[in-house]
Amino acid sequence: MLSLQSLLPLGRSLNAITTGWQNLIARMRDPYRPELHYMRGPGAKWRAKHPVHAASAG
């Protein structure tokens, strides 16, 4: 006959597995994608307002 004490480690491991799967699914369904919001630097309007002065190469 199985005792409650012998089933506790099994319950804990099942809980850990279930929590891991839930976290994985939540991360996969997360709509936020930071690479889509990454700014790559100044654009054309900024360059038009801030002209680059060429340095003399001598």
mmCIF file of the N, C-alpha and C atoms, coordinates in Angstrom:
data_MODEL
# 
_entry.id   MODEL 
# 
loop_
_atom_site.group_PDB 
_atom_site.id 
_atom_site.type_symbol 
_atom_site.label_atom_id 
_atom_site.label_alt_id 
_atom_site.label_comp_id 
_atom_site.label_asym_id 
_atom_site.label_entity_id 
_atom_site.label_seq_id 
_atom_site.pdbx_PDB_ins_code 
_atom_site.Cartn_x 
_atom_site.Cartn_y 
_atom_site.Cartn_z 
_atom_site.occupancy 
_atom_site.B_iso_or_equiv 
_atom_site.pdbx_formal_charge 
_atom_site.auth_seq_id 
_atom_site.auth_comp_id 
_atom_site.auth_asym_id 
_atom_site.auth_atom_id 
_atom_site.pdbx_PDB_model_num 
ATOM 1   N N  . MET A 1 1  ? 0.838  -1.182 0.000   1.00 0.00 ? 1  MET A N  1 
ATOM 2   C CA . MET A 1 1  ? 0.000  0.000  0.000   1.00 0.00 ? 1  MET A CA 1 
ATOM 3   C C  . MET A 1 1  ? 0.884  1.247  0.000   1.00 0.00 ? 1  MET A C  1 
ATOM 4   N N  . LEU A 1 2  ? 0.565  2.215  -0.823  1.00 0.00 ? 2  LEU A N  1 
ATOM 5   C CA . LEU A 1 2  ? 1.340  3.446  -0.913  1.00 0.00 ? 2  LEU A CA 1 
ATOM 6   C C  . LEU A 1 2  ? 0.895  4.424  0.164   1.00 0.00 ? 2  LEU A C  1 
ATOM 7   N N  . SER A 1 3  ? 1.879  5.040  0.786   1.00 0.00 ? 3  SER A N  1 
ATOM 8   C CA . SER A 1 3  ? 1.549  6.039  1.795   1.00 0.00 ? 3  SER A CA 1 
ATOM 9   C C  . SER A 1 3  ? 1.593  7.432  1.177   1.00 0.00 ? 3  SER A C  1 
ATOM 10  N N  . LEU A 1 4  ? 1.021  8.373  1.857   1.00 0.00 ? 4  LEU A N  1 
ATOM 11  C CA . LEU A 1 4  ? 1.002  9.753  1.384   1.00 0.00 ? 4  LEU A CA 1 
ATOM 12  C C  . LEU A 1 4  ? 2.419  10.313 1.304   1.00 0.00 ? 4  LEU A C  1 
ATOM 13  N N  . GLN A 1 5  ? 3.286  9.911  2.219   1.00 0.00 ? 5  GLN A N  1 
ATOM 14  C CA . GLN A 1 5  ? 4.663  10.385 2.220   1.00 0.00 ? 5  GLN A CA 1 
ATOM 15  C C  . GLN A 1 5  ? 5.425  9.921  0.977   1.00 0.00 ? 5  GLN A C  1 
ATOM 16  N N  . SER A 1 6  ? 5.126  8.750  0.468   1.00 0.00 ? 6  SER A N  1 
ATOM 17  C CA . SER A 1 6  ? 5.825  8.256  -0.714  1.00 0.00 ? 6  SER A CA 1 
ATOM 18  C C  . SER A 1 6  ? 5.320  8.931  -1.986  1.00 0.00 ? 6  SER A C  1 
ATOM 19  N N  . LEU A 1 7  ? 4.131  9.501  -1.969  1.00 0.00 ? 7  LEU A N  1 
ATOM 20  C CA . LEU A 1 7  ? 3.578  10.171 -3.139  1.00 0.00 ? 7  LEU A CA 1 
ATOM 21  C C  . LEU A 1 7  ? 3.965  11.645 -3.228  1.00 0.00 ? 7  LEU A C  1 
ATOM 22  N N  . LEU A 1 8  ? 4.440  12.244 -2.152  1.00 0.00 ? 8  LEU A N  1 
ATOM 23  C CA . LEU A 1 8  ? 4.775  13.668 -2.152  1.00 0.00 ? 8  LEU A CA 1 
ATOM 24  C C  . LEU A 1 8  ? 5.851  14.038 -3.169  1.00 0.00 ? 8  LEU A C  1 
ATOM 25  N N  . PRO A 1 9  ? 6.958  13.310 -3.277  1.00 0.00 ? 9  PRO A N  1 
ATOM 26  C CA . PRO A 1 9  ? 7.957  13.676 -4.297  1.00 0.00 ? 9  PRO A CA 1 
ATOM 27  C C  . PRO A 1 9  ? 7.399  13.589 -5.719  1.00 0.00 ? 9  PRO A C  1 
ATOM 28  N N  . LEU A 1 10 ? 6.533  12.617 -5.969  1.00 0.00 ? 10 LEU A N  1 
ATOM 29  C CA . LEU A 1 10 ? 5.914  12.490 -7.288  1.00 0.00 ? 10 LEU A CA 1 
ATOM 30  C C  . LEU A 1 10 ? 5.030  13.709 -7.574  1.00 0.00 ? 10 LEU A C  1 
ATOM 31  N N  . GLY A 1 11 ? 4.283  14.141 -6.590  1.00 0.00 ? 11 GLY A N  1 
ATOM 32  C CA . GLY A 1 11 ? 3.427  15.317 -6.748  1.00 0.00 ? 11 GLY A CA 1 
ATOM 33  C C  . GLY A 1 11 ? 4.233  16.578 -6.988  1.00 0.00 ? 11 GLY A C  1 
ATOM 34  N N  . ARG A 1 12 ? 5.351  16.694 -6.312  1.00 0.00 ? 12 ARG A N  1 
ATOM 35  C CA . ARG A 1 12 ? 6.214  17.876 -6.496  1.00 0.00 ? 12 ARG A CA 1 
ATOM 36  C C  . ARG A 1 12 ? 6.820  17.899 -7.890  1.00 0.00 ? 12 ARG A C  1 
ATOM 37  N N  . SER A 1 13 ? 7.253  16.740 -8.368  1.00 0.00 ? 13 SER A N  1 
ATOM 38  C CA . SER A 1 13 ? 7.863  16.716 -9.697  1.00 0.00 ? 13 SER A CA 1 
ATOM 39  C C  . SER A 1 13 ? 6.815  16.964 -10.778 1.00 0.00 ? 13 SER A C  1 
ATOM 40  N N  . LEU A 1 14 ? 5.616  16.435 -10.598 1.00 0.00 ? 14 LEU A N  1 
ATOM 41  C CA . LEU A 1 14 ? 4.550  16.717 -11.560 1.00 0.00 ? 14 LEU A CA 1 
ATOM 42  C C  . LEU A 1 14 ? 4.184  18.193 -11.549 1.00 0.00 ? 14 LEU A C  1 
ATOM 43  N N  . ASN A 1 15 ? 4.186  18.798 -10.380 1.00 0.00 ? 15 ASN A N  1 
ATOM 44  C CA . ASN A 1 15 ? 3.907  20.227 -10.266 1.00 0.00 ? 15 ASN A CA 1 
ATOM 45  C C  . ASN A 1 15 ? 4.997  21.032 -10.976 1.00 0.00 ? 15 ASN A C  1 
ATOM 46  N N  . ALA A 1 16 ? 6.239  20.640 -10.820 1.00 0.00 ? 16 ALA A N  1 
ATOM 47  C CA . ALA A 1 16 ? 7.342  21.344 -11.474 1.00 0.00 ? 16 ALA A CA 1 
ATOM 48  C C  . ALA A 1 16 ? 7.251  21.207 -12.994 1.00 0.00 ? 16 ALA A C  1 
ATOM 49  N N  . ILE A 1 17 ? 6.903  20.023 -13.474 1.00 0.00 ? 17 ILE A N  1 
ATOM 50  C CA . ILE A 1 17 ? 6.768  19.806 -14.916 1.00 0.00 ? 17 ILE A CA 1 
ATOM 51  C C  . ILE A 1 17 ? 5.609  20.631 -15.465 1.00 0.00 ? 17 ILE A C  1 
ATOM 52  N N  . THR A 1 18 ? 4.485  20.617 -14.762 1.00 0.00 ? 18 THR A N  1 
ATOM 53  C CA . THR A 1 18 ? 3.320  21.386 -15.195 1.00 0.00 ? 18 THR A CA 1 
ATOM 54  C C  . THR A 1 18 ? 3.630  22.877 -15.220 1.00 0.00 ? 18 THR A C  1 
ATOM 55  N N  . THR A 1 19 ? 4.295  23.365 -14.198 1.00 0.00 ? 19 THR A N  1 
ATOM 56  C CA . THR A 1 19 ? 4.661  24.783 -14.152 1.00 0.00 ? 19 THR A CA 1 
ATOM 57  C C  . THR A 1 19 ? 5.619  25.128 -15.284 1.00 0.00 ? 19 THR A C  1 
ATOM 58  N N  . GLY A 1 20 ? 6.560  24.261 -15.573 1.00 0.00 ? 20 GLY A N  1 
ATOM 59  C CA . GLY A 1 20 ? 7.496  24.494 -16.667 1.00 0.00 ? 20 GLY A CA 1 
ATOM 60  C C  . GLY A 1 20 ? 6.785  24.585 -18.010 1.00 0.00 ? 20 GLY A C  1 
ATOM 61  N N  . TRP A 1 21 ? 5.840  23.684 -18.262 1.00 0.00 ? 21 TRP A N  1 
ATOM 62  C CA . TRP A 1 21 ? 5.082  23.723 -19.519 1.00 0.00 ? 21 TRP A CA 1 
ATOM 63  C C  . TRP A 1 21 ? 4.234  24.982 -19.611 1.00 0.00 ? 21 TRP A C  1 
ATOM 64  N N  . GLN A 1 22 ? 3.615  25.377 -18.499 1.00 0.00 ? 22 GLN A N  1 
ATOM 65  C CA . GLN A 1 22 ? 2.794  26.585 -18.509 1.00 0.00 ? 22 GLN A CA 1 
ATOM 66  C C  . GLN A 1 22 ? 3.650  27.812 -18.808 1.00 0.00 ? 22 GLN A C  1 
ATOM 67  N N  . ASN A 1 23 ? 4.833  27.889 -18.236 1.00 0.00 ? 23 ASN A N  1 
ATOM 68  C CA . ASN A 1 23 ? 5.733  29.012 -18.499 1.00 0.00 ? 23 ASN A CA 1 
ATOM 69  C C  . ASN A 1 23 ? 6.190  29.028 -19.956 1.00 0.00 ? 23 ASN A C  1 
ATOM 70  N N  . LEU A 1 24 ? 6.491  27.856 -20.497 1.00 0.00 ? 24 LEU A N  1 
ATOM 71  C CA . LEU A 1 24 ? 6.912  27.765 -21.892 1.00 0.00 ? 24 LEU A CA 1 
ATOM 72  C C  . LEU A 1 24 ? 5.804  28.228 -22.840 1.00 0.00 ? 24 LEU A C  1 
ATOM 73  N N  . ILE A 1 25 ? 4.594  27.773 -22.596 1.00 0.00 ? 25 ILE A N  1 
ATOM 74  C CA . ILE A 1 25 ? 3.470  28.171 -23.445 1.00 0.00 ? 25 ILE A CA 1 
ATOM 75  C C  . ILE A 1 25 ? 3.202  29.665 -23.316 1.00 0.00 ? 25 ILE A C  1 
ATOM 76  N N  . ALA A 1 26 ? 3.299  30.200 -22.106 1.00 0.00 ? 26 ALA A N  1 
ATOM 77  C CA . ALA A 1 26 ? 3.070  31.635 -21.912 1.00 0.00 ? 26 ALA A CA 1 
ATOM 78  C C  . ALA A 1 26 ? 4.115  32.452 -22.662 1.00 0.00 ? 26 ALA A C  1 
ATOM 79  N N  . ARG A 1 27 ? 5.381  31.999 -22.650 1.00 0.00 ? 27 ARG A N  1 
ATOM 80  C CA . ARG A 1 27 ? 6.431  32.722 -23.378 1.00 0.00 ? 27 ARG A CA 1 
ATOM 81  C C  . ARG A 1 27 ? 6.237  32.635 -24.879 1.00 0.00 ? 27 ARG A C  1 
ATOM 82  N N  . MET A 1 28 ? 5.742  31.511 -25.370 1.00 0.00 ? 28 MET A N  1 
ATOM 83  C CA . MET A 1 28 ? 5.529  31.358 -26.806 1.00 0.00 ? 28 MET A CA 1 
ATOM 84  C C  . MET A 1 28 ? 4.357  32.203 -27.291 1.00 0.00 ? 28 MET A C  1 
ATOM 85  N N  . ARG A 1 29 ? 3.379  32.427 -26.436 1.00 0.00 ? 29 ARG A N  1 
ATOM 86  C CA . ARG A 1 29 ? 2.191  33.190 -26.824 1.00 0.00 ? 29 ARG A CA 1 
ATOM 87  C C  . ARG A 1 29 ? 2.347  34.679 -26.567 1.00 0.00 ? 29 ARG A C  1 
ATOM 88  N N  . ASP A 1 30 ? 3.454  35.099 -25.985 1.00 0.00 ? 30 ASP A N  1 
ATOM 89  C CA . ASP A 1 30 ? 3.670  36.511 -25.662 1.00 0.00 ? 30 ASP A CA 1 
ATOM 90  C C  . ASP A 1 30 ? 3.812  37.307 -26.955 1.00 0.00 ? 30 ASP A C  1 
ATOM 91  N N  . PRO A 1 31 ? 2.939  38.313 -27.184 1.00 0.00 ? 31 PRO A N  1 
ATOM 92  C CA . PRO A 1 31 ? 2.979  39.050 -28.447 1.00 0.00 ? 31 PRO A CA 1 
ATOM 93  C C  . PRO A 1 31 ? 4.115  40.076 -28.525 1.00 0.00 ? 31 PRO A C  1 
ATOM 94  N N  . TYR A 1 32 ? 4.749  40.400 -27.403 1.00 0.00 ? 32 TYR A N  1 
ATOM 95  C CA . TYR A 1 32 ? 5.801  41.418 -27.417 1.00 0.00 ? 32 TYR A CA 1 
ATOM 96  C C  . TYR A 1 32 ? 7.074  40.865 -28.036 1.00 0.00 ? 32 TYR A C  1 
ATOM 97  N N  . ARG A 1 33 ? 7.554  41.539 -29.072 1.00 0.00 ? 33 ARG A N  1 
ATOM 98  C CA . ARG A 1 33 ? 8.794  41.133 -29.733 1.00 0.00 ? 33 ARG A CA 1 
ATOM 99  C C  . ARG A 1 33 ? 9.716  42.337 -29.742 1.00 0.00 ? 33 ARG A C  1 
ATOM 100 N N  . PRO A 1 34 ? 10.691 42.403 -28.840 1.00 0.00 ? 34 PRO A N  1 
ATOM 101 C CA . PRO A 1 34 ? 11.530 43.592 -28.722 1.00 0.00 ? 34 PRO A CA 1 
ATOM 102 C C  . PRO A 1 34 ? 12.327 43.908 -29.974 1.00 0.00 ? 34 PRO A C  1 
ATOM 103 N N  . GLU A 1 35 ? 12.643 42.923 -30.799 1.00 0.00 ? 35 GLU A N  1 
ATOM 104 C CA . GLU A 1 35 ? 13.429 43.217 -32.001 1.00 0.00 ? 35 GLU A CA 1 
ATOM 105 C C  . GLU A 1 35 ? 12.646 44.077 -32.981 1.00 0.00 ? 35 GLU A C  1 
ATOM 106 N N  . LEU A 1 36 ? 11.306 44.075 -32.876 1.00 0.00 ? 36 LEU A N  1 
ATOM 107 C CA . LEU A 1 36 ? 10.500 44.916 -33.750 1.00 0.00 ? 36 LEU A CA 1 
ATOM 108 C C  . LEU A 1 36 ? 10.506 46.377 -33.304 1.00 0.00 ? 36 LEU A C  1 
ATOM 109 N N  . HIS A 1 37 ? 10.883 46.629 -32.058 1.00 0.00 ? 37 HIS A N  1 
ATOM 110 C CA . HIS A 1 37 ? 10.861 47.972 -31.512 1.00 0.00 ? 37 HIS A CA 1 
ATOM 111 C C  . HIS A 1 37 ? 12.268 48.558 -31.359 1.00 0.00 ? 37 HIS A C  1 
ATOM 112 N N  . TYR A 1 38 ? 13.249 47.836 -31.810 1.00 0.00 ? 38 TYR A N  1 
ATOM 113 C CA . TYR A 1 38 ? 14.631 48.272 -31.658 1.00 0.00 ? 38 TYR A CA 1 
ATOM 114 C C  . TYR A 1 38 ? 14.921 49.423 -32.615 1.00 0.00 ? 38 TYR A C  1 
ATOM 115 N N  . MET A 1 39 ? 15.412 50.534 -32.073 1.00 0.00 ? 39 MET A N  1 
ATOM 116 C CA . MET A 1 39 ? 15.747 51.687 -32.917 1.00 0.00 ? 39 MET A CA 1 
ATOM 117 C C  . MET A 1 39 ? 17.174 51.513 -33.434 1.00 0.00 ? 39 MET A C  1 
ATOM 118 N N  . ARG A 1 40 ? 17.350 51.694 -34.698 1.00 0.00 ? 40 ARG A N  1 
ATOM 119 C CA . ARG A 1 40 ? 18.631 51.426 -35.337 1.00 0.00 ? 40 ARG A CA 1 
ATOM 120 C C  . ARG A 1 40 ? 19.483 52.678 -35.527 1.00 0.00 ? 40 ARG A C  1 
ATOM 121 N N  . GLY A 1 41 ? 19.059 53.782 -35.012 1.00 0.00 ? 41 GLY A N  1 
ATOM 122 C CA . GLY A 1 41 ? 19.848 54.997 -35.131 1.00 0.00 ? 41 GLY A CA 1 
ATOM 123 C C  . GLY A 1 41 ? 19.056 56.110 -35.779 1.00 0.00 ? 41 GLY A C  1 
ATOM 124 N N  . PRO A 1 42 ? 19.684 57.255 -35.970 1.00 0.00 ? 42 PRO A N  1 
ATOM 125 C CA . PRO A 1 42 ? 18.974 58.391 -36.534 1.00 0.00 ? 42 PRO A CA 1 
ATOM 126 C C  . PRO A 1 42 ? 18.542 58.132 -37.979 1.00 0.00 ? 42 PRO A C  1 
ATOM 127 N N  . GLY A 1 43 ? 17.391 58.697 -38.319 1.00 0.00 ? 43 GLY A N  1 
ATOM 128 C CA . GLY A 1 43 ? 16.858 58.494 -39.656 1.00 0.00 ? 43 GLY A CA 1 
ATOM 129 C C  . GLY A 1 43 ? 17.156 59.649 -40.590 1.00 0.00 ? 43 GLY A C  1 
ATOM 130 N N  . ALA A 1 44 ? 16.445 59.695 -41.693 1.00 0.00 ? 44 ALA A N  1 
ATOM 131 C CA . ALA A 1 44 ? 16.698 60.689 -42.737 1.00 0.00 ? 44 ALA A CA 1 
ATOM 132 C C  . ALA A 1 44 ? 16.388 62.104 -42.272 1.00 0.00 ? 44 ALA A C  1 
ATOM 133 N N  . LYS A 1 45 ? 15.327 62.295 -41.492 1.00 0.00 ? 45 LYS A N  1 
ATOM 134 C CA . LYS A 1 45 ? 14.988 63.643 -41.016 1.00 0.00 ? 45 LYS A CA 1 
ATOM 135 C C  . LYS A 1 45 ? 16.070 64.178 -40.082 1.00 0.00 ? 45 LYS A C  1 
ATOM 136 N N  . TRP A 1 46 ? 16.602 63.334 -39.220 1.00 0.00 ? 46 TRP A N  1 
ATOM 137 C CA . TRP A 1 46 ? 17.657 63.772 -38.318 1.00 0.00 ? 46 TRP A CA 1 
ATOM 138 C C  . TRP A 1 46 ? 18.900 64.163 -39.123 1.00 0.00 ? 46 TRP A C  1 
ATOM 139 N N  . ARG A 1 47 ? 19.228 63.368 -40.130 1.00 0.00 ? 47 ARG A N  1 
ATOM 140 C CA . ARG A 1 47 ? 20.400 63.668 -40.954 1.00 0.00 ? 47 ARG A CA 1 
ATOM 141 C C  . ARG A 1 47 ? 20.211 64.962 -41.738 1.00 0.00 ? 47 ARG A C  1 
ATOM 142 N N  . ALA A 1 48 ? 18.983 65.273 -42.146 1.00 0.00 ? 48 ALA A N  1 
ATOM 143 C CA . ALA A 1 48 ? 18.723 66.514 -42.857 1.00 0.00 ? 48 ALA A CA 1 
ATOM 144 C C  . ALA A 1 48 ? 18.911 67.730 -41.948 1.00 0.00 ? 48 ALA A C  1 
ATOM 145 N N  . LYS A 1 49 ? 18.580 67.589 -40.667 1.00 0.00 ? 49 LYS A N  1 
ATOM 146 C CA . LYS A 1 49 ? 18.718 68.696 -39.712 1.00 0.00 ? 49 LYS A CA 1 
ATOM 147 C C  . LYS A 1 49 ? 20.159 68.836 -39.220 1.00 0.00 ? 49 LYS A C  1 
ATOM 148 N N  . HIS A 1 50 ? 20.942 67.773 -39.261 1.00 0.00 ? 50 HIS A N  1 
ATOM 149 C CA . HIS A 1 50 ? 22.304 67.763 -38.727 1.00 0.00 ? 50 HIS A CA 1 
ATOM 150 C C  . HIS A 1 50 ? 23.289 67.367 -39.842 1.00 0.00 ? 50 HIS A C  1 
ATOM 151 N N  . PRO A 1 51 ? 23.642 68.299 -40.710 1.00 0.00 ? 51 PRO A N  1 
ATOM 152 C CA . PRO A 1 51 ? 24.545 67.930 -41.791 1.00 0.00 ? 51 PRO A CA 1 
ATOM 153 C C  . PRO A 1 51 ? 25.938 67.553 -41.256 1.00 0.00 ? 51 PRO A C  1 
ATOM 154 N N  . VAL A 1 52 ? 26.535 66.592 -41.900 1.00 0.00 ? 52 VAL A N  1 
ATOM 155 C CA . VAL A 1 52 ? 27.874 66.108 -41.510 1.00 0.00 ? 52 VAL A CA 1 
ATOM 156 C C  . VAL A 1 52 ? 28.905 66.963 -42.226 1.00 0.00 ? 52 VAL A C  1 
ATOM 157 N N  . HIS A 1 53 ? 29.816 67.530 -41.464 1.00 0.00 ? 53 HIS A N  1 
ATOM 158 C CA . HIS A 1 53 ? 30.903 68.316 -42.040 1.00 0.00 ? 53 HIS A CA 1 
ATOM 159 C C  . HIS A 1 53 ? 32.107 67.404 -42.258 1.00 0.00 ? 53 HIS A C  1 
ATOM 160 N N  . ALA A 1 54 ? 32.543 67.309 -43.486 1.00 0.00 ? 54 ALA A N  1 
ATOM 161 C CA . ALA A 1 54 ? 33.662 66.421 -43.797 1.00 0.00 ? 54 ALA A CA 1 
ATOM 162 C C  . ALA A 1 54 ? 34.946 66.968 -43.182 1.00 0.00 ? 54 ALA A C  1 
ATOM 163 N N  . ALA A 1 55 ? 35.665 66.102 -42.517 1.00 0.00 ? 55 ALA A N  1 
ATOM 164 C CA . ALA A 1 55 ? 36.930 66.493 -41.909 1.00 0.00 ? 55 ALA A CA 1 
ATOM 165 C C  . ALA A 1 55 ? 38.019 66.440 -42.995 1.00 0.00 ? 55 ALA A C  1 
ATOM 166 N N  . SER A 1 56 ? 38.965 67.334 -42.891 1.00 0.00 ? 56 SER A N  1 
ATOM 167 C CA . SER A 1 56 ? 40.058 67.326 -43.888 1.00 0.00 ? 56 SER A CA 1 
ATOM 168 C C  . SER A 1 56 ? 40.935 66.103 -43.654 1.00 0.00 ? 56 SER A C  1 
ATOM 169 N N  . ALA A 1 57 ? 41.334 65.467 -44.722 1.00 0.00 ? 57 ALA A N  1 
ATOM 170 C CA . ALA A 1 57 ? 42.108 64.237 -44.633 1.00 0.00 ? 57 ALA A CA 1 
ATOM 171 C C  . ALA A 1 57 ? 43.611 64.533 -44.777 1.00 0.00 ? 57 ALA A C  1 
ATOM 172 N N  . GLY A 1 58 ? 44.086 65.478 -44.044 1.00 0.00 ? 58 GLY A N  1 
ATOM 173 C CA . GLY A 1 58 ? 45.483 65.787 -44.273 1.00 0.00 ? 58 GLY A CA 1 
ATOM 174 C C  . GLY A 1 58 ? 46.232 66.044 -43.116 1.00 0.00 ? 58 GLY A C  1 
# 
